[in-house]
Amino acid sequence: MSKLFIHNSMSRRKEAFEPLDPAHVRMYVCGPTVYDFAHIGNARPVAVFDTLYRLLKRLYPRVTYARNITDIDDKIIERALERGVHIDSITEETIAAYRADMSAIGALPPDVEPRCTRTVPQMVAMIATLVEKKHAYVAEGHVLFDVASFKDYGRLSGRSRDEQIAGSRVEVAPYKKDPGDFVLWKPSAPEQPGWESPWGRGRPGWHIECSAMAKDVLGITIDIHGGGHDLIFPHHENEIAQSVCAHDGVTFSKYWMHNGFLVVNGEKMSKSLGNFFTVRQLLAKWPGEAIRLLLLKTHYRAPLDFTDDGLREAKGELDRFYQALRHSNDVVASGVRASAVENALCDDLNTAKAIAEMHDLARQLNSDRAPDAKAALLDAGSMLGLLGSQPEAWFKGETSDGPRESEIESAITARRDAKKRRDFAEADRIRSELKEKGVVLEDVPGGGTTWKRSG
């Protein structure tokens, strides 16, 4: 078995992965706040940690992957008020869309999917423990975490005290002992969702939600906690403070992993710049595998520039992989595993190197049509969440702005009839028209015609 090494954000170095229990690895990744469609930046951690999940399942006998759903949040409340509907209408609709979109980019569902609204009693219990242990205090209907009570606060982010205060996404309020103290519980107005608690009717703060959900489904200490780089501070810093203080100094997570930022065409995503894209919008124009491949071509810790040219290139790479498989359609794959790809992924999830190894396998398969090369290429695809289609289905995949398969087949029939009439000008016109629409025809020996979308 390959040895896994990952970069631990806490130690700021690459470390050998040593699970707490080799028989059962536990991973928690921060999931969506469900008030709108997921944008492409939301999809990057999904693709990254889904790849890690696939690798862990390959290396260890049991893996539990938890990814939460934040279904109580001020943004959700505002969206429900805007639309004049119950909050559940927003969350259920958005959860369904999120699951469908992530599945379309090849992500496996997590083993457990805790939801905030179903874990409130556990949150209340953890907050009460923090109050009892003098790590939290009650003020004007709020419960706040006392940052000064935790001497290791700021260790994950490496931020100084001034940087912590400047970077906090917390409300400056006169009832706080310290500007950096953050809310664990806050009162709810009559029109807002709320739960009863020792401090009155209210709802949890953002950070306590993940601490309570992680403990509820995975236990006090977990192996890996993942998420985007933007969550290091304050969210993950605050999770650590809450969890460690609630459990008398016991480690919350042994390893922390964070993916880098994503920009679009070199700039931060912004609706005003016209470069803000949801996954659903992209799926209308591109195959989910092309989106996933582009998300994985850059090492997960590095910044990623997401562009149309990059998508086009990713689609072309997948075409080459699928063409190699189509070329060897009659070859029965052996049981060989893609060890070079596995080794690349075990080196801090080096997906860029893994994909380069896939290209070597595709070239080998095109050259010798060997059962071992085919098996290794398919195994590599499985590790990376790629090559899940049959080659013919891939090349005939429909997009929202391209002709449907039935239209293409009709055009091919019309072209064949034109050739029988020796109307070659009409046959060429049909071929050119299809090419302009992104469909390439290939005449084969015996008089038949195959086709594929050019992307």
N, C-alpha and C positions, 0 to 999 in steps of 0.2 A: 504494500500500500504506500502511495506517495505521502510524503510528509507535508502538511499544510503550514504555510507561513503567512501571517497577515500583519498589516501595519496597525498597531494599536494607537489610537488617538491619545490615549491617556499617557502612555510612555513616550510617544512621538518616535517610535522606532518599529521596525519589522521584528516580529517575534514568532517563535514556533508556537503553533496552536496546541495547547494542552487542555482538553475539556475537563470540567469538574468531574464528570462521569463519562468515561469512554463509551459506555453502553447507551447513553442518552444525552445528546447535545441539545441545548436550549437556546433559541435565538429570538430576540424581539426587535421589530423594526417599526418605527413610527409610521402610521398610515394616514389616510386622507381625512381632512375636515370636509364633511359632505354637504356643501351648499351650492356647488356648481360643477360643471364638467372638469375633469382632470386636464391640466395643460401639460405640455411636453416636458417641462421641468419636473413635474410630479412623477412622470414616468421613468425618469432616470434611476432613482433609487429602487423602483420596482424591478427594473431589468437587472440592475446590479445585484441586489440581494436575492432575487430569484435564481440568478446564476450561482451565487454562493450556496443557496439552499440545495440546488441540484448537486453541487460538488460535495457538500456535507453528507447528503443522502448516499452518495457513492462511497464515501470514506468510513461512515459510521453506521452501526446497525439500526439506530433510532434517532430521529431528529424531530424536534417540535419547533415549528416556525410560527410565531405569533405576530400578526400585524393588526393593529387596532383600527377601529373606526371612531373618529371623534364626531358624535352626532348630537352634541350640545355645545354651542359656541355662539358668541354674540353675532358673528356673521350669518349663521344659520337663522337666528332669531330675526335679524334685520331682513333677510331675504323672504322669510315667511310673512312678515308684516307688509313688505312691498307687494307681494303677490296676493295677500289677503287669504292665505291658506293656513292650515294647521302645520306646525313644524314637522310632523311625521310625513306629510306629503312631500316636503322638500327632501328630507333625509332618505326616505325609501326610494324615491325616484333617482336620487343621485347615487346611492349605493349600487343600485342595479346597473346604472350607466358605467360606474367606475369598474365594477367587476367585469362587465362585458368588454370594456376598452382594454383593461389589463390582460384579459384572456386573449384578445386579438393580437397583442404584441408578444404572445407566447408565455405569459407568466402563469405558473401553477398557482392554484389557490393556497393560501396559508393553511396550516393545520388547525389553527384556532384564530378566530377573528373577534376578539372582545370588543364590546361596544360600551361607550361611556355611560349611556342612559341605563344600562343593565348592571353597572358596577358601582353605582352611587353609594350603596350601603358600605362597601369596602373602602371607598374614598372617605366617607364620614368617619369610619373606624380609624383609619390611618391618621387623619387630621386630629382626632381626639387623642391619639397616642402622642403626637407631636406636641400638643398643648400640655398634656400631662407631664411630658419630659422636658418642658420649658424650652422647646425649640420653636414654639409658635405661641401667638398671643391673640386675644380677641380685642377688637377695637371698632366701635360704631357699627356693629352688625357684621363686620368682616373678621375673618381669621387670616393672619399673616404669618409667614415663615420668618423667623428671626435669623437673618443671615449671619449676624455676628456670633451666633451660638455654634456655628460650624466652622472650625478653624481651617478646614481644607477647601473652603468655598473658593472657586476660581482655578482649581488645579487642572481641570480638564481643558478649559479654554486658555489658560495661561494669562488671563487678563489681570491687570492691576486693579486696585480698588477704584480709582477714578474711571478706568475704562469700563469696569463693571457697571457703574452708575450711568455712564454716558450711553452704554449699549443696551441697557435694560429696556424691555418692552413692557414696562410696568407703569402704572399710574402714579404720579407724584401726588401724595395726599397728606394732609396735616396729621392724620391719625397714625401715620407710620412712625415707628421708632427710628428707622433708618431709611434713606431713599431707596436702597437696594432691596428692602424687604418686599416679598411678593405674595400675592393673594392665593390662599388655599381654598377659601370659601367666601362667597359674596351674596348679599341679599338679592332676591328677585322681586321685581314689581308684580302687581297682580296679573298683568297681561303677559308676563314672562314665565317660561317653564321654571318650576322650582320643586324642591324636595324638603321635607321637614328634617331638622337637625337640632342638636343642642344649642345652636346659635341662631335659630330662627329659620324660617323658610328661605331657601336660597338655592344656589347651584355651585358646583366646584369650579375652581380655577383650572386653567389649561394644564399646568405642570403636574398637579397631583393626580390627574386622570391616568397618565401613563404609568406613574409609580404604582398606583393601586392595581391597574389592569395587569401589568407585568407580574406582580407578585401573585395575583389571583390565578393566573393561568400557567405560570412557569416556576413560581417559588421565590424565595427571598433573594437568592443569588442566581444569576443567569450567566451563560457563557459569553454570548455576543449581543451587544446592543448596537443597532445600526440606524442610519438616517442620513439626511443631507447635511452638508457642511454648515448650512445656515441654522441648523438646530443645535449646534454645539453650545452656543450661548444665546439666550438664557435657558432654553428648554432642557437640554441634557444636563447642564450644570445644576439646574434646580431639581431635576429628577434625582440626581445623585444625592444632593443635600437632604431631600425629603426621605429617601429610602434608607440611606445610611443612618440618619438620626433616628428614624422610627425603629430601627433594629439594632440599636446599641453599637454602631460602628461596623457592622457586618458589610462586606463588599456587596455592592449592588450588581455590577457587571464586571466580569474579568477582562473582557476585551471590548473596545469601542471602535467602530468603523464608520467612516463618513465619506460619502461621495462628493466630488467637487461640483462647483457651480455649472450651470448650463446657460449659455447665451444663444441668441438667434441672430445670424448674420453679423456677429461681432458685437452686438449690443444687448444690454439687458432687456428681457421681454417687457413690452409695454403696449397696451392697446392704442395709445396715442401715436406710437411709432409704426403701428401696423405689423408688428412682428410677434404678436401674441397668438399662439396657436394651441387649440385643444387637441388632445389625442384623437378625438372623434373627427375633427376637421381633417387631420392628416390621413386618417384611415379611409376617408372618402376618395383620396387621390393616390395613396400608396399602400402596398401590402404591409400588414403588421410586421412581418419578418424584416422588411427593409428598415422600418423604424427601429426595431430592436437592434439590428446589426449596427446601425449608425450609433445608437446609444452605447454599444459595447466596443466599438472600434478604438475608442480613446480609453486609456487606463482610468479606472473609476475615480481615482483621487485627483486626477488632472481636470482643469476646466475643459468644457466641451462646447464647441461652436456648432450649432445645429443649423444646417443650410439645405436649400433645395438641391444644390450641387452634391452635397454629401449624401442626400437621400438617393439621388440618381446613381451615384457611384456605388452605394450599398446595394441598390437593386441590381446593378450590373454584376456585382460580385456574386450575389445569390444566383443570378442567371448562369454564371459559370459553374457554380457548384451543382445546380440542378441539371445543367447540360451534361456534366460528367456522369451524373447518375442516370440520365436518359440514355447516354451513349452505352452504358453498361446495364441496360434494363434486363437483359437476359442472364446476367451474372448473379449467381447466388452468393450472398455475402457470407464470409466465414464468421468465426466468433472472436476475432481479434479486436482488442480495445485500442483506443487512440491514446497511447501512453504519453506521447509528446505533448498532446493537447492537455491532458490531465496534469502533467508536470508544469506546464505554463500556468494553468489556473491555480495550482498549489503554490505558486510563487506570488503571493499577494494578489490573486485574481488577475493575472496578467492576460486579459482578454485580447489585447492587441497581438501578442505573440501567439496566442491560441488560434486566432483567425488566420495569421500568417501560416501556421502549421496546417490549417484546413486547406489553404490554397496549394500547398505542397502535395497534400493527399489527392486533391482534385486533379492536379497535373499528372500524378502517378497513375490515377485511375484512367485518365484519358489515354495515357501511353500504353499501359499493359492490361487494362481491364481485369486486374487481379482481384480475387475474392477478398483478400486481406485489406487492400486499399479501399474497397467499397465499404467493408465493415467498419474500418477506422474512420472514414469520412462520416458515415451515419452515426457512429458513436460520438464523434466530435460534435456533430449537430445536436445530438441529444443533450450533451453537457451544456451547450450554449443556448439551448432553446430555439434552435434553427433546424431547417430541413424537415419540417413536420408535414409537408405536403408531398403528394405524388408529383413527379416531374411534369407530367402532362397537365395536371391540374394547376401547377404553378404557372406554367407558360400561358395558360388560358384564363388566368384569374381575371375577374371583372373589376373595373373601377367605375366610379360614378361618372367620369367624363369620357369614357371610352365606349365603343360599340359592344353590345352584348354578344354572347357566343352564337345565339340564333341568327343575329344579323350578319356575323362574320361567315357562318356556314352558308347562308343564303347568297352572300356575295361570291364565295368560292364556287358555288354551284353555277351562278350566272357567268362567272369567268370561264368555267369549264365548258359551258354551252357556247360561249363566244368563240373559244378556241376550236370547238367542233365545227363551227360555221366558218372558221378561218378568219374571223373578225379579230385579228390580233391587236388592232388599235384599241378596241373595246376591252379586251383582256388586260392590256397594259394599263388602261385607264383605271380599271377596278383595282388592280394591284397597287397602283400609285395612290389611289384614294385611301385604301386601307393602311398603307404605310404612313400617310399623313395623319391618320387616326391612331397611330401607334401599334399597328398590327403588321407583322412581317410574315409573308408567305414563303414557303419553301417547297418547291416541286421535287418530288422524289421519284426514283426509278419505278416504272410500272404505270405512270400516269397519275398517281395520287398527289395530294397537296396537304402539307401540315402547316400549322401557323403558330405564332407565339406573339405575345405582347412585348414590344421593345422597351417599354418603360420610359 
